[in-house]
Amino acid sequence: MPEIGRFLGMVIYMYFNDYNPPRIHVKYEDYRATLDITSLSLASGKLPSRVLGLVIEWAEIHQQELLANWNSIRMSGEFHKIKPLV
């Protein structure tokens, strides 16, 4: 499970063998959630509303990079870290 980003206590990662739709997984303290990259919506789990807003903001800024990582991880296992939200 490659870690593709980390900021403000949040860890963002993807699974090598995840299924569609493209998604990221988020860990924050005791919370876990999955975010759909295409729609930028919460697919499963729960995050505090402030944290969810920050993750969505970050994902929106890096949406194309996230989709490229999704495809690359699934095809070749290669991925790139994505800059944190600043």
The first five atom37 places (N, CA, C, CB, O) and aatype in JSON, in Angstrom:
{
  "aatype": [12, 14, 6, 9, 7, 1, 13, 10, 7, 12, 19, 9, 18, 12, 18, 13, 2, 3, 18, 2, 14, 14, 1, 9, 8, 19, 11, 18, 6, 3, 18, 1, 0, 16, 10, 3, 9, 16, 15, 10, 15, 10, 0, 15, 7, 11, 10, 14, 15, 1, 19, 10, 7, 10, 19, 9, 6, 17, 0, 6, 9, 8, 5, 5, 6, 10, 10, 0, 2, 17, 2, 15, 9, 1, 12, 15, 7, 6, 13, 8, 11, 9, 11, 14, 10, 19],
  "atom_mask": [
    [1, 1, 1, 1, 1],
    [1, 1, 1, 1, 1],
    [1, 1, 1, 1, 1],
    [1, 1, 1, 1, 1],
    [1, 1, 1, 0, 1],
    [1, 1, 1, 1, 1],
    [1, 1, 1, 1, 1],
    [1, 1, 1, 1, 1],
    [1, 1, 1, 0, 1],
    [1, 1, 1, 1, 1],
    [1, 1, 1, 1, 1],
    [1, 1, 1, 1, 1],
    [1, 1, 1, 1, 1],
    [1, 1, 1, 1, 1],
    [1, 1, 1, 1, 1],
    [1, 1, 1, 1, 1],
    [1, 1, 1, 1, 1],
    [1, 1, 1, 1, 1],
    [1, 1, 1, 1, 1],
    [1, 1, 1, 1, 1],
    [1, 1, 1, 1, 1],
    [1, 1, 1, 1, 1],
    [1, 1, 1, 1, 1],
    [1, 1, 1, 1, 1],
    [1, 1, 1, 1, 1],
    [1, 1, 1, 1, 1],
    [1, 1, 1, 1, 1],
    [1, 1, 1, 1, 1],
    [1, 1, 1, 1, 1],
    [1, 1, 1, 1, 1],
    [1, 1, 1, 1, 1],
    [1, 1, 1, 1, 1],
    [1, 1, 1, 1, 1],
    [1, 1, 1, 1, 1],
    [1, 1, 1, 1, 1],
    [1, 1, 1, 1, 1],
    [1, 1, 1, 1, 1],
    [1, 1, 1, 1, 1],
    [1, 1, 1, 1, 1],
    [1, 1, 1, 1, 1],
    [1, 1, 1, 1, 1],
    [1, 1, 1, 1, 1],
    [1, 1, 1, 1, 1],
    [1, 1, 1, 1, 1],
    [1, 1, 1, 0, 1],
    [1, 1, 1, 1, 1],
    [1, 1, 1, 1, 1],
    [1, 1, 1, 1, 1],
    [1, 1, 1, 1, 1],
    [1, 1, 1, 1, 1],
    [1, 1, 1, 1, 1],
    [1, 1, 1, 1, 1],
    [1, 1, 1, 0, 1],
    [1, 1, 1, 1, 1],
    [1, 1, 1, 1, 1],
    [1, 1, 1, 1, 1],
    [1, 1, 1, 1, 1],
    [1, 1, 1, 1, 1],
    [1, 1, 1, 1, 1],
    [1, 1, 1, 1, 1],
    [1, 1, 1, 1, 1],
    [1, 1, 1, 1, 1],
    [1, 1, 1, 1, 1],
    [1, 1, 1, 1, 1],
    [1, 1, 1, 1, 1],
    [1, 1, 1, 1, 1],
    [1, 1, 1, 1, 1],
    [1, 1, 1, 1, 1],
    [1, 1, 1, 1, 1],
    [1, 1, 1, 1, 1],
    [1, 1, 1, 1, 1],
    [1, 1, 1, 1, 1],
    [1, 1, 1, 1, 1],
    [1, 1, 1, 1, 1],
    [1, 1, 1, 1, 1],
    [1, 1, 1, 1, 1],
    [1, 1, 1, 0, 1],
    [1, 1, 1, 1, 1],
    [1, 1, 1, 1, 1],
    [1, 1, 1, 1, 1],
    [1, 1, 1, 1, 1],
    [1, 1, 1, 1, 1],
    [1, 1, 1, 1, 1],
    [1, 1, 1, 1, 1],
    [1, 1, 1, 1, 1],
    [1, 1, 1, 1, 1]
  ],
  "atom_positions": [
    [[0.84, -1.16, 0.0], [0.0, 0.0, 0.0], [0.89, 1.23, 0.0], [-0.96, -0.01, 1.21], [1.32, 1.68, 1.06]],
    [[1.17, 1.79, -1.15], [2.07, 2.94, -1.25], [1.48, 4.2, -0.64], [2.41, 3.2, -2.7], [0.34, 4.57, -0.89]],
    [[2.3, 4.84, 0.17], [1.92, 6.15, 0.71], [2.24, 7.18, -0.35], [2.66, 6.46, 2.07], [3.39, 7.3, -0.78]],
    [[1.23, 7.92, -0.79], [1.46, 8.9, -1.84], [1.48, 10.33, -1.31], [0.41, 8.78, -2.91], [1.89, 11.25, -2.02]],
    [[1.04, 10.52, -0.07], [1.07, 11.85, 0.51], [0.88, 11.81, 2.01], [0.0, 0.0, 0.0], [0.32, 10.87, 2.56]],
    [[1.37, 12.88, 2.66], [1.23, 12.99, 4.11], [1.28, 14.48, 4.45], [2.37, 12.2, 4.86], [2.2, 15.19, 4.05]],
    [[0.28, 14.94, 5.17], [0.26, 16.32, 5.62], [-0.77, 16.49, 6.74], [-0.06, 17.26, 4.45], [-1.8, 15.81, 6.77]],
    [[-0.47, 17.4, 7.67], [-1.37, 17.76, 8.76], [-1.94, 16.55, 9.5], [-2.51, 18.6, 8.23], [-3.1, 16.55, 9.91]],
    [[-1.12, 15.52, 9.67], [-1.55, 14.32, 10.38], [-2.32, 13.32, 9.54], [0.0, 0.0, 0.0], [-2.71, 12.26, 10.04]],
    [[-2.54, 13.63, 8.27], [-3.26, 12.73, 7.36], [-2.26, 11.94, 6.53], [-4.22, 13.52, 6.44], [-1.24, 12.47, 6.09]],
    [[-2.56, 10.68, 6.31], [-1.75, 9.84, 5.44], [-2.64, 9.4, 4.3], [-1.13, 8.6, 6.21], [-3.74, 8.87, 4.52]],
    [[-2.17, 9.62, 3.07], [-2.93, 9.29, 1.87], [-2.21, 8.15, 1.17], [-3.09, 10.54, 0.93], [-1.0, 8.22, 0.96]],
    [[-2.94, 7.12, 0.81], [-2.31, 5.98, 0.14], [-3.25, 5.34, -0.87], [-1.86, 4.95, 1.15], [-4.44, 5.64, -0.9]],
    [[-2.7, 4.46, -1.68], [-3.45, 3.69, -2.68], [-3.04, 2.23, -2.56], [-3.18, 4.23, -4.13], [-1.94, 1.92, -2.11]],
    [[-3.93, 1.36, -2.95], [-3.63, -0.07, -2.99], [-3.21, -0.46, -4.41], [-4.85, -0.92, -2.52], [-3.73, 0.09, -5.38]],
    [[-2.28, -1.4, -4.51], [-1.86, -1.89, -5.83], [-3.0, -2.59, -6.56], [-0.68, -2.84, -5.68], [-3.13, -2.44, -7.78]],
    [[-3.81, -3.34, -5.85], [-4.83, -4.16, -6.5], [-6.25, -3.65, -6.22], [-4.71, -5.6, -6.05], [-7.19, -4.44, -6.2]],
    [[-6.4, -2.34, -6.01], [-7.73, -1.77, -5.75], [-8.59, -1.87, -7.0], [-7.61, -0.3, -5.28], [-8.07, -1.99, -8.11]],
    [[-9.86, -1.81, -6.82], [-10.81, -1.92, -7.93], [-11.4, -0.55, -8.25], [-11.94, -2.93, -7.59], [-11.27, 0.38, -7.45]],
    [[-12.03, -0.43, -9.41], [-12.65, 0.83, -9.82], [-13.85, 1.14, -8.94], [-13.07, 0.78, -11.29], [-14.47, 0.22, -8.41]],
    [[-14.18, 2.38, -8.78], [-13.6, 3.58, -9.38], [-12.28, 3.97, -8.7], [-14.59, 4.75, -9.29], [-12.0, 3.52, -7.59]],
    [[-11.48, 4.8, -9.37], [-10.21, 5.24, -8.79], [-10.44, 5.89, -7.42], [-9.5, 6.22, -9.73], [-11.36, 6.7, -7.26]],
    [[-9.61, 5.53, -6.45], [-9.82, 6.03, -5.09], [-8.51, 6.19, -4.34], [-10.73, 5.09, -4.33], [-7.48, 5.6, -4.68]],
    [[-8.59, 7.02, -3.31], [-7.49, 7.13, -2.36], [-8.03, 6.72, -1.0], [-6.89, 8.58, -2.33], [-9.23, 6.81, -0.73]],
    [[-7.14, 6.28, -0.16], [-7.49, 5.9, 1.21], [-6.81, 6.9, 2.14], [-7.05, 4.42, 1.53], [-5.67, 7.3, 1.92]],
    [[-7.53, 7.3, 3.17], [-7.04, 8.32, 4.09], [-7.07, 7.79, 5.52], [-7.89, 9.62, 3.97], [-8.06, 7.21, 5.96]],
    [[-5.97, 8.0, 6.22], [-5.9, 7.7, 7.66], [-5.67, 9.02, 8.37], [-4.76, 6.65, 8.0], [-4.82, 9.83, 7.98]],
    [[-6.44, 9.22, 9.42], [-6.25, 10.4, 10.26], [-6.62, 9.99, 11.68], [-7.11, 11.63, 9.76], [-7.78, 9.69, 11.96]],
    [[-5.65, 9.98, 12.57], [-5.85, 9.51, 13.94], [-6.54, 8.14, 13.9], [-6.68, 10.53, 14.78], [-6.01, 7.21, 13.3]],
    [[-7.7, 8.0, 14.52], [-8.41, 6.71, 14.52], [-9.41, 6.61, 13.37], [-9.14, 6.52, 15.83], [-10.14, 5.62, 13.29]],
    [[-9.45, 7.59, 12.49], [-10.4, 7.62, 11.37], [-9.8, 6.99, 10.13], [-10.84, 9.06, 11.07], [-8.59, 7.06, 9.91]],
    [[-10.65, 6.38, 9.33], [-10.27, 5.8, 8.04], [-11.38, 6.13, 7.04], [-10.04, 4.24, 8.14], [-12.56, 6.08, 7.38]],
    [[-10.99, 6.48, 5.82], [-11.98, 6.8, 4.8], [-11.4, 6.53, 3.42], [-12.45, 8.26, 4.92], [-10.19, 6.42, 3.24]],
    [[-12.3, 6.44, 2.46], [-11.95, 6.28, 1.06], [-12.62, 7.4, 0.28], [-12.37, 4.87, 0.51], [-13.8, 7.69, 0.49]],
    [[-11.85, 8.03, -0.62], [-12.36, 9.13, -1.41], [-12.28, 8.77, -2.88], [-11.58, 10.43, -1.12], [-11.24, 8.33, -3.36]],
    [[-13.38, 8.95, -3.59], [-13.42, 8.73, -5.04], [-12.66, 9.87, -5.71], [-14.9, 8.65, -5.57], [-13.0, 11.03, -5.51]],
    [[-11.65, 9.56, -6.49], [-10.81, 10.59, -7.12], [-11.58, 11.35, -8.19], [-9.56, 9.96, -7.72], [-11.4, 12.56, -8.33]],
    [[-12.42, 10.67, -8.94], [-13.13, 11.3, -10.04], [-14.18, 12.29, -9.56], [-13.79, 10.24, -10.91], [-14.23, 13.42, -10.05]],
    [[-15.0, 11.88, -8.6], [-16.08, 12.76, -8.12], [-15.68, 13.59, -6.91], [-17.3, 11.94, -7.77], [-16.41, 14.49, -6.5]],
    [[-14.51, 13.29, -6.34], [-14.03, 13.96, -5.13], [-15.06, 13.87, -4.0], [-13.69, 15.42, -5.42], [-15.3, 14.85, -3.29]],
    [[-15.64, 12.7, -3.87], [-16.64, 12.48, -2.82], [-16.21, 11.34, -1.91], [-18.02, 12.2, -3.44], [-15.44, 10.47, -2.31]],
    [[-16.73, 11.36, -0.69], [-16.46, 10.32, 0.27], [-17.15, 9.04, -0.18], [-16.92, 10.73, 1.69], [-18.37, 9.01, -0.34]],
    [[-16.37, 7.99, -0.39], [-16.92, 6.71, -0.85], [-17.27, 5.81, 0.32], [-15.94, 6.01, -1.78], [-18.26, 5.08, 0.28]],
    [[-16.44, 5.86, 1.37], [-16.7, 5.04, 2.55], [-15.91, 5.58, 3.72], [-16.34, 3.56, 2.28], [-14.96, 6.35, 3.55]],
    [[-16.3, 5.17, 4.91], [-15.6, 5.58, 6.11], [-16.06, 6.92, 6.62], [0.0, 0.0, 0.0], [-17.11, 7.44, 6.23]],
    [[-15.24, 7.48, 7.51], [-15.6, 8.73, 8.15], [-14.35, 9.51, 8.51], [-16.46, 8.48, 9.4], [-13.35, 8.95, 8.94]],
    [[-14.43, 10.82, 8.32], [-13.38, 11.75, 8.74], [-14.05, 12.96, 9.37], [-12.47, 12.18, 7.53], [-15.19, 13.28, 9.03]],
    [[-13.37, 13.64, 10.29], [-13.93, 14.9, 10.79], [-14.15, 15.85, 9.6], [-12.99, 15.55, 11.85], [-13.37, 15.83, 8.65]],
    [[-15.18, 16.66, 9.67], [-15.55, 17.49, 8.52], [-14.41, 18.4, 8.07], [-16.76, 18.32, 8.85], [-14.22, 18.59, 6.87]],
    [[-13.66, 18.96, 8.99], [-12.53, 19.83, 8.62], [-11.47, 19.04, 7.85], [-11.89, 20.47, 9.87], [-10.94, 19.52, 6.85]],
    [[-11.17, 17.84, 8.31], [-10.18, 16.99, 7.66], [-10.67, 16.57, 6.28], [-9.88, 15.74, 8.52], [-9.91, 16.61, 5.31]],
    [[-11.93, 16.19, 6.17], [-12.49, 15.81, 4.87], [-12.39, 16.97, 3.9], [-13.96, 15.36, 5.02], [-12.03, 16.78, 2.74]],
    [[-12.69, 18.17, 4.35], [-12.58, 19.34, 3.49], [-11.16, 19.56, 2.99], [0.0, 0.0, 0.0], [-10.96, 19.9, 1.82]],
    [[-10.17, 19.37, 3.86], [-8.77, 19.53, 3.46], [-8.34, 18.46, 2.47], [-7.86, 19.49, 4.69], [-7.61, 18.75, 1.52]],
    [[-8.78, 17.23, 2.69], [-8.44, 16.13, 1.77], [-9.06, 16.41, 0.4], [-8.93, 14.76, 2.32], [-8.41, 16.22, -0.62]],
    [[-10.31, 16.84, 0.38], [-10.97, 17.14, -0.9], [-10.26, 18.29, -1.6], [-12.45, 17.48, -0.67], [-10.06, 18.24, -2.82]],
    [[-9.89, 19.32, -0.87], [-9.16, 20.44, -1.46], [-7.85, 19.97, -2.08], [-8.89, 21.53, -0.39], [-7.52, 20.33, -3.21]],
    [[-7.1, 19.16, -1.33], [-5.83, 18.62, -1.82], [-6.05, 17.75, -3.06], [-5.12, 17.82, -0.73], [-5.32, 17.86, -4.04]],
    [[-7.05, 16.88, -3.0], [-7.33, 15.98, -4.12], [-7.76, 16.75, -5.36], [-8.41, 14.96, -3.74], [-7.43, 16.36, -6.48]],
    [[-8.49, 17.82, -5.17], [-8.92, 18.64, -6.31], [-7.72, 19.28, -7.0], [-9.91, 19.72, -5.86], [-7.63, 19.28, -8.23]],
    [[-6.81, 19.8, -6.21], [-5.59, 20.43, -6.75], [-4.75, 19.4, -7.51], [-4.76, 21.06, -5.62], [-4.16, 19.72, -8.54]],
    [[-4.69, 18.17, -7.01], [-3.81, 17.14, -7.57], [-4.57, 16.02, -8.28], [-2.95, 16.55, -6.47], [-4.06, 14.91, -8.41]],
    [[-5.77, 16.29, -8.72], [-6.63, 15.26, -9.3], [-5.96, 14.52, -10.47], [-7.93, 15.87, -9.76], [-6.03, 13.3, -10.54]],
    [[-5.33, 15.25, -11.37], [-4.69, 14.6, -12.51], [-3.51, 13.73, -12.08], [-4.22, 15.65, -13.52], [-3.32, 12.64, -12.62]],
    [[-2.73, 14.19, -11.11], [-1.63, 13.4, -10.59], [-2.14, 12.13, -9.9], [-0.79, 14.24, -9.61], [-1.55, 11.06, -10.02]],
    [[-3.25, 12.27, -9.17], [-3.84, 11.11, -8.5], [-4.31, 10.07, -9.5], [-5.0, 11.55, -7.61], [-4.09, 8.88, -9.32]],
    [[-4.96, 10.53, -10.56], [-5.43, 9.59, -11.59], [-4.25, 8.93, -12.3], [-6.32, 10.32, -12.62], [-4.3, 7.74, -12.6]],
    [[-3.2, 9.7, -12.56], [-2.0, 9.12, -13.18], [-1.38, 8.08, -12.25], [-0.96, 10.23, -13.52], [-0.97, 7.02, -12.71]],
    [[-1.3, 8.37, -10.96], [-0.78, 7.4, -10.0], [-1.65, 6.15, -9.96], [-0.7, 8.03, -8.6], [-1.13, 5.04, -9.95]],
    [[-2.95, 6.33, -9.94], [-3.89, 5.2, -9.92], [-3.59, 4.25, -11.08], [-5.37, 5.7, -9.99], [-3.47, 3.04, -10.89]],
    [[-3.48, 4.81, -12.28], [-3.23, 3.98, -13.46], [-1.84, 3.35, -13.41], [-3.38, 4.81, -14.73], [-1.67, 2.18, -13.75]],
    [[-0.86, 4.12, -13.0], [0.51, 3.61, -12.95], [0.67, 2.51, -11.91], [1.48, 4.75, -12.65], [1.3, 1.48, -12.18]],
    [[0.1, 2.7, -10.74], [0.19, 1.68, -9.68], [-0.43, 0.38, -10.14], [-0.5, 2.17, -8.39], [0.12, -0.7, -9.91]],
    [[-1.57, 0.46, -10.79], [-2.28, -0.75, -11.2], [-1.57, -1.45, -12.36], [-3.71, -0.41, -11.61], [-1.62, -2.68, -12.46]],
    [[-0.9, -0.69, -13.24], [-0.26, -1.29, -14.41], [1.16, -1.76, -14.13], [-0.25, -0.31, -15.55], [1.55, -2.86, -14.53]],
    [[1.95, -0.92, -13.45], [3.37, -1.24, -13.29], [3.83, -1.28, -11.83], [4.2, -0.24, -14.04], [4.95, -1.72, -11.55]],
    [[3.0, -0.82, -10.92], [3.41, -0.76, -9.52], [4.21, 0.49, -9.18], [0.0, 0.0, 0.0], [4.62, 0.67, -8.03]],
    [[4.43, 1.35, -10.16], [5.19, 2.58, -9.93], [4.24, 3.69, -9.49], [5.97, 3.0, -11.21], [3.09, 3.75, -9.9]],
    [[4.76, 4.58, -8.64], [3.97, 5.72, -8.18], [4.88, 6.86, -7.8], [3.08, 5.33, -6.98], [6.1, 6.69, -7.67]],
    [[4.29, 8.03, -7.64], [5.05, 9.22, -7.26], [4.38, 9.86, -6.07], [5.16, 10.22, -8.44], [3.15, 9.93, -6.0]],
    [[5.18, 10.33, -5.14], [4.65, 11.09, -4.01], [4.08, 12.4, -4.55], [5.77, 11.36, -2.93], [4.57, 12.96, -5.53]],
    [[3.03, 12.87, -3.9], [2.38, 14.11, -4.3], [2.57, 15.14, -3.19], [0.86, 13.88, -4.6], [2.47, 14.82, -2.01]],
    [[2.85, 16.38, -3.59], [3.13, 17.44, -2.64], [1.97, 17.61, -1.66], [3.4, 18.76, -3.38], [0.81, 17.44, -2.02]],
    [[2.3, 17.95, -0.42], [1.26, 18.17, 0.58], [0.52, 19.49, 0.35], [1.87, 18.16, 1.97], [0.95, 20.34, -0.43]],
    [[-0.58, 19.62, 1.02], [-1.34, 20.86, 1.01], [-0.57, 21.86, 1.87], [-2.81, 20.65, 1.53], [-0.21, 21.56, 3.01]],
    [[-0.32, 23.03, 1.33], [0.41, 24.06, 2.1], [-0.43, 25.29, 2.27], [1.73, 24.42, 1.43], [0.02, 26.26, 2.89]]
  ]
}
